Amino acid sequence: MLKDFFFDLLDEYTTNNTVIANCWEEIEKSYGNKKRYYHNLSHLENLHAELTACKDQIAMERDDVCALLSRYSLQYFQEE
């Protein structure tokens, strides 16, 4: 679900599917690291699902959800 969201979102900014796939692979590699206990890919998927489920209640557009996920994930991107 998160992967599809990511690909759909980036597809609006580039038609280069290789670039999008490479970006996703970097995210999977970083957040799939065995040393990550909590801030992992599952955590981001859950966050995305929760925000998507209530986006009408908080009046967030798709790009807002993405921006929030990006800001949140950048905070923990270097965590190992």
Secondary structure by P-SEA (a helix, b strand, c coil): caaaaaaaaaaaccccaaaaaaaaaaaaaaaaccccccccaaaaaaaaaaaaaccccccccaaaaaaaaaaaaaaccccc
